[in-house]
Amino acid sequence: MFEVTSEGTRDIRWEPQDAQLALHLGTLQLTRLILITTDPGLRSRLHSRYDQSFAANVQPLQ
């Protein structure tokens, strides 16, 4: 079990608890992904996909 960050990969502490898995994540760090492209329509397509697939789930987190 590991996480991927802007610094690479590292192990995550974890332990089984009853029928579940407990992850000890410490402080969560959020990052941004910056895209550089020559495709003028990519942003529009990605934004549409985001709205359709993820926006409703992300909104309560903000």
PENOR-V993688 format. One record per pair of residues at least 24 apart in sequence whose C-alpha atoms are under 6 Angstrom apart, sorted by the first residue. I is the first residue (numbers start at 1). J is the second residue. D is the distance in Angstrom with one decimal. If there is no record, write none. Layout:
i->I j->J d->D
i->I j->J d->D
This chain:
none
